[in-house]
């Protein structure tokens, strides 16, 4: 991981503006997944927000990235940190 700082982004969810802080690497994956799925970034975040249940939004976004990366064949077991 190249950095440990958080970057904030703002998005409108259900008509309310909110900010989410994540590491830049997570934002890069989310941007890529939105493009792959033919969604805007805001559209992907809104979809995940609607599906997240009780998880905080930042946690739900991180878990989504982890799930997508693992479904693409990467596992933490395959990489030494």
HELIX and SHEET records of a PDB file:
HELIX    1   1 UNK A   24  UNK A   36  1                                  13    
HELIX    2   2 UNK A   41  UNK A   51  1                                  11    
HELIX    3   3 UNK A   57  UNK A   71  1                                  15    
HELIX    4   4 UNK A   76  UNK A   78  5                                   3    
SHEET    1   A 2 UNK A   6  UNK A  13  0                                        
SHEET    2   A 2 UNK A  16  UNK A  23 -1                                        
END                                                                             
